[in-house]
Amino acid sequence: MQAAAAMLTLRPRWKSGEALVEFIDTRLRPTGYRVAGVFEDDPDAAMSVIGFRESWSTAWGHYLYVDDVSTIENARGRRRSPC
């Protein structure tokens, strides 16, 4: 659920975070799909997410395929000062 809000920004056809999470967990994860998120203020809600899978092919060898990249609207365009 931590990635649901950011993912729903990109995939609004999923009417709820619960439905999206169910689909990812039951259909995509078993085939290698993974999700990573960026968190800032709220550890329970990602500001930005990426959905990806690792794969292999005869043409490209070993590669990473990015399915989804999404950022919630109020986090777009932010710049952070270098540490």
N, C-alpha and C positions, 0 to 999 in steps of 0.2 A: 504494500500500500504506500510505501514511502515515495515511490516513483509515479503514482497514479495521476496526481494533478498535472505534473509536467507532461506526462505521456498523453493525457486526455486533450491537452492543448493541440497536439499534433494529430491525434486520432479521435475526433469528436463523435464518430459513429458509435463508439462504445459509450453507452449512456451513463455508466457508473464505474467508479474505480473498482468496485468488487467484481463486476463482469469482466473488466479488462485484466485484472489480476488472475482471475479464474482461467481465462483464455491463455494467458502467458504461462501460468504454472502447469496447466494440463496439456496444452498443444505445442507450445513453442519450446519451453525449457527441456522437455525430453529429447528434442532434436538438436540441442546445443545452443539455443538462444540464451543470451545473458544480458543483464541490465546493470549499468553503473550510473551513479548519480553524483551530483555536486550539491553539497549542503552548506548553508551559511548560518542563518539565525535559528532555524527550526530543525533539530535532528530527526524529526519525524516526517519531514516533507522536503523532497529534493527540489532545488531550483531548476536544475537542468538534468536531463537524462540522455543516455545513449543505449540503444539496443543493438546488439551485435551477435555474430556467430563466427566461429572459427571453421574454416573449411579447407579442402584440398581439391585440386583439379589437375588434369594433365596439361592444361594450357598455362596456368599460373602457379602451379605448385601449392605451397601452403600460403593461405591468405586470410585476412579478416574482412568479413562482409558486414557493413553497417546498414541495418534495417531502419533505424529510427534515431533521430537527434532532435531534441525538443527542449525549449526553455519556457518557463512560465513568463507571462507578459511583463510583469513588473520587475523582472530580473534581466530583461534584455538590454543590451547596450551598457551594462555596468562595467566599470573599470576599477580594478583594485590597485592600490599602490604597491610597488614591489617591496618585499620584506627587507 
